Amino acid sequence: MSSLLFLAQQDNGGAGILGGVLSLMCLFWAIGIAGGVFWLWMLIDALANEPTTNEKLLWFLVIFFLNIVGAIVYFIVRRSGRPRTAA
């Protein structure tokens, strides 16, 4: 019985730490990919749905240079303020 407890408490060479680091890395990759897709979606939405060329250019530059912050600002300011049309 005591030998089983000793084996259960042995260090497994850092595999627990490595598994935690890999899972955290996968989480960061998923968040980064989701942020990139959201940024690209807002960039295309600004170019497709803004009424004038000046507004398209302004929002394109805001989203492009401010990256994810600019995309969130565009989403909150412009996209949520747009009236919804019935399909």
C-alpha positions in Angstrom: 0.0 0.0 0.0 2.8 2.4 0.9 4.6 1.7 -2.4 1.4 2.8 -4.3 1.2 6.0 -2.4 4.9 6.7 -3.1 4.4 6.1 -6.9 1.4 8.4 -6.9 3.4 11.2 -5.4 6.4 10.9 -7.7 7.3 13.8 -10.0 6.4 12.9 -13.6 9.0 15.0 -15.2 7.0 18.2 -15.5 4.3 16.8 -17.7 1.7 18.5 -15.6 3.3 21.9 -16.2 3.7 21.2 -19.9 0.1 20.2 -20.3 -1.0 23.4 -18.6 1.2 25.6 -20.8 0.0 23.9 -23.9 -3.6 24.3 -23.0 -3.0 27.9 -22.2 -1.3 28.4 -25.5 -4.2 26.8 -27.3 -6.6 29.2 -25.5 -4.5 32.2 -26.6 -4.4 31.0 -30.2 -8.2 30.6 -30.2 -8.7 34.1 -28.8 -6.3 35.5 -31.3 -8.0 33.8 -34.3 -11.4 34.9 -33.0 -10.1 38.5 -32.7 -8.6 38.4 -36.2 -11.9 37.1 -37.7 -13.9 39.8 -35.8 -11.4 42.5 -37.0 -11.7 41.4 -40.6 -15.5 41.2 -40.4 -15.8 44.7 -39.1 -13.3 46.0 -41.8 -15.4 44.4 -44.6 -18.7 45.6 -42.9 -17.4 49.2 -42.8 -16.4 49.1 -46.5 -19.7 47.5 -47.6 -22.3 49.3 -45.5 -21.1 52.9 -45.0 -23.1 55.3 -47.2 -20.4 57.8 -48.3 -16.9 57.3 -49.5 -15.5 59.6 -46.8 -17.2 57.6 -44.0 -15.9 54.3 -45.6 -12.4 55.7 -45.7 -12.6 57.1 -42.1 -13.9 53.9 -40.6 -11.4 51.8 -42.6 -8.5 53.8 -41.2 -9.9 53.7 -37.7 -10.4 49.9 -37.8 -7.1 49.3 -39.6 -4.8 51.3 -37.4 -6.5 50.7 -34.0 -6.9 47.0 -34.8 -9.2 45.2 -32.4 -10.0 48.4 -30.4 -11.1 50.1 -33.6 -13.2 47.1 -34.6 -14.9 47.2 -31.2 -15.5 51.0 -31.4 -17.0 50.5 -34.9 -19.2 47.7 -33.7 -20.5 49.7 -30.7 -20.9 53.1 -32.5 -22.0 52.3 -36.0 -23.3 48.7 -36.2 -25.5 48.8 -33.2 -27.0 52.2 -34.2 -28.1 50.9 -37.6 -31.8 50.2 -38.0 -32.5 46.5 -38.7 -34.3 45.7 -41.9 -36.8 42.9 -42.2 -35.7 40.2 -44.5 
